[in-house]
Structure formats: structure tokens, C-alpha cells
């Protein structure tokens, strides 16, 4: 069984006529309008996540923390930005995660000449029917892999804004709903800036988590050479889950309990980033919402049905750092957004006492099941 891959060329789904009364729903697993899936148990979630992680780690050797953050993003109904130097496995991570789930997948190679319609789709006049037909673009898939997203112009990058926030596309006054689950995994190289366009703040704020893979340690790199030199493990990867299962896992994450004290703590952490002198633009309310969702996913992956402060700490830097805009003075002092988030975590008091629902008695420093 292999993943159903959707072509990155707009117009593959010919003949799907769009009207305002009957918006286009792409075929395949996870289309909207289906009956809601029941929530999975924590044991099922933990087992499925373990199998997906093991599958991805066959391709991305020696980076379990990065793989875990990718899973957190998936379960938090978010989008992932992989930002690092060339050759460390950014695209391999994105493609391995996509192939581990048996659902529709598309890939977009962002280039300076890419147009918004190449991403969202376009209405084409059919001479036989004398009507316009909507030809959906590659964004109509469960998982959309955007390679080198910062090489496209801001006009093309803006085509993803509505998709990522509202899970829909509007073309010629008609709205088309995207598949569920829907996740964008984008990569970019922050070093080679010639011929690139920096992501607008509105675009960066829509990415739930940003990760940097980094270079592997010598032992992991040696294992990679031994295992990958003679073949491509990505070509041999088989799905270990599907879109329906992912939706059930997402429903389980939504049900993870977060006490009022923990919710207040999450809001205080996000608000504290707006009051730091080194920060020109702090975390947005959207960031707070995604912060909470990511913490729930982190708790579920740790085998708990309630959130503790450690869960917020684990996802704070990946969720908040890429959204912060530093002042010129902070740049001159070689301060980073990561440094600021860590300072906020040390400064804001951690709530004490029970953090779980009645009967759990979970403590602020409760141990997570890994």
C-alpha cells in the first residue's frame, strides 16, 4: 500500500465543476462532509505515534526530538516550518512524514516564477459545456509539502494564508473547502538569501511550530552512511497509518484536559513576550491558541490525558520563537528569539499543585511516558 500522491500541476482533477451552492470537495480520505470520527484512546494514540515516528526515523537518523515536534504539529492540527541549512534532511523529514500516512499528498517546489493559481488552482473555460470548470491545485491534499517556500514571491506565498488559517480556498468568489486533516510542511534555507523573499509575519504566524534539524552527531552520521549509501530508504517507506486514524487521534488530543491554572499560565507566557524590551513584536493571540493545542498534543504523546507545565515548556521555543521580532538593539547584542523565550520561561512563575482533572492528582512536574 502506497500513499496516493497528488500531482503538483494544477488541473489533475479535471471535470470537477464548481458552483457557489456546491463547493468542490476533493476525492480521497478525509473530505469534509463525512461523519465525525470517534476519538482514539491514549493507548492507540501512543502506539500509532510510535509507529509513525519509527517510520520517519528510518529516513531521518538520530533526530528523535525533531520527529516528535513534527508529530506534535500533526496532532495539534497545525503546520510545520523546517528551517535549516542545505543537506540536513529538511525535505526528507517532510516527505517521510507524508508517506507514513496513507492519505493524499502533494509537493510544491516554490520558485520565483510560481503563480498563486499554481498553488490554489484556476477556473478554465470549457468550450464543450460553455462553462468555467475549476481545476484544483496541489493545495487540495491532506499533506502539502512546500519545498524552499521563501524562493516564491510574496504574492505567491500569500496564496497559502487562507489555506493555512481557514482550511479553504477562494477562487473567483467561490469558496472550496480543503481536506481534513490538512497540514502544510514547508522548508526554507535561512543562510542563502540571494533570490529569496523573507516570509511575511502573517505567514510565519500561521506555522504552529518551527524546527531546525541541525547536523547529526558522528554516531548517527556513520549509521546513516552505512544504511543509506546503497539505497534510498524513502523509496521503501510504507504507510503505517491513514487519514481516518489521524482524525481520531486529533479528536483524542482535543479532549486532553487543561486546568484553569495551566491555561492562565499559557496566557501569561505568551503575554510576557509582548513586554520584553528586546522584542518589537510579541506572540499573537493566534500563537497562544496554537501554544495550547501543541501542549495538549505533547501531553497526549507522553501518555497523559491532562497538561502539566512541563508540556508548555517543551513546546514553548518551537511554537513561540519564530513569531517574535527582535529590536535592532537586540540583534546588535546578539540576542536571539530563543534566548528571549527561555528567559520568559524562567521569569514567569510556574503554577503549583494539582494540574490534572479530579482524581488524577497530576503534579506540575509530573513524569511523562516516553
Residue, then its C-alpha position, 0 to 999 in steps of 0.5 A: x500500500x502506497x500513499x496516493x500522491x497528488x500531482x503538483x500541476x494544477x488541473x489533475x482533477x479535471x471535470x470537477x465543476x464548481x458552483x457557489x451552492x456546491x463547493x468542490x470537495x476533493x476525492x480521497x480520505x478525509x473530505x469534509x462532509x463525512x461523519x465525525x470520527x470517534x476519538x482514539x484512546x491514549x493507548x492507540x494514540x501512543x502506539x500509532x505515534x510510535x509507529x509513525x515516528x519509527x517510520x520517519x526515523x528510518x529516513x531521518x537518523x538520530x533526530x528523535x526530538x525533531x520527529x516528535x515536534x513534527x508529530x506534535x504539529x500533526x496532532x495539534x492540527x497545525x503546520x510545520x516550518x523546517x528551517x535549516x541549512x542545505x543537506x540536513x534532511x529538511x525535505x526528507x523529514x517532510x516527505x517521510x512524514x507524508x508517506x507514513x500516512x496513507x492519505x493524499x499528498x502533494x509537493x510544491x517546489x516554490x520558485x520565483x516564477x510560481x503563480x498563486x493559481x499554481x498553488x490554489x488552482x484556476x477556473x478554465x473555460x470549457x468550450x464543450x459545456x460553455x462553462x468555467x470548470x475549476x481545476x484544483x491545485x496541489x493545495x487540495x491534499x491532506x499533506x502539502x509539502x512546500x519545498x524552499x517556500x521563501x524562493x516564491x514571491x510574496x504574492x505567491x506565498x500569500x496564496x497559502x494564508x487562507x489555506x493555512x488559517x481557514x482550511x479553504x480556498x477562494x477562487x473567483x468568489x467561490x469558496x472550496x473547502x480543503x481536506x481534513x486533516x490538512x497540514x502544510x510542511x514547508x522548508x526554507x534555507x535561512x543562510x542563502x538569501x540571494x533570490x529569496x523573499x523573507x516570509x511575511x509575519x502573517x505567514x510565519x504566524x500561521x506555522x504552529x511550530x518551527x524546527x531546525x534539524x541541525x547536523x547529526x552527531x558522528x554516531x548517527x552520521x556513520x549509521x546513516x552512511x552505512x544504511x543509506x549509501x546503497x539505497x534510498x530508504x524513502x523509496x521503501x517507506x510504507x504507510x503505517x497509518x491513514x487519514x481516518x486514524x489521524x482524525x481520531x487521534x486529533x479528536x483524542x488530543x482535543x479532549x486532553x484536559x487543561x486546568x484553569x491554572x495551566x491555561x492562565x499560565x499559557x496566557x501569561x507566557x505568551x503575554x510576557x513576550x509582548x513586554x520584553x524590551x528586546x522584542x518589537x513584536x510579541x506572540x499573537x493571540x493566534x500563537x497562544x491558541x496554537x501554544x495550547x493545542x501543541x501542549x495538549x498534543x505533547x501531553x497526549x504523546x507522553x501518555x497523559x490525558x491532562x497538561x502539566x507545565x512541563x508540556x508548555x515548556x517543551x513546546x514553548x521555543x518551537x511554537x513561540x520563537x519564530x513569531x517574535x521580532x527582535x529590536x535592532x538593539x537586540x540583534x546588535x547584542x546578539x540576542x536571539x528569539x530563543x534566548x528571549x523565550x527561555x528567559x520568559x520561561x524562567x521569569x514567569x512563575x510556574x503554577x503549583x499543585x494539582x494540574x490534572x482533572x479530579x482524581x488524577x492528582x497530576x503534579x506540575x512536574x509530573x513524569x511523562x511516558x516516553 
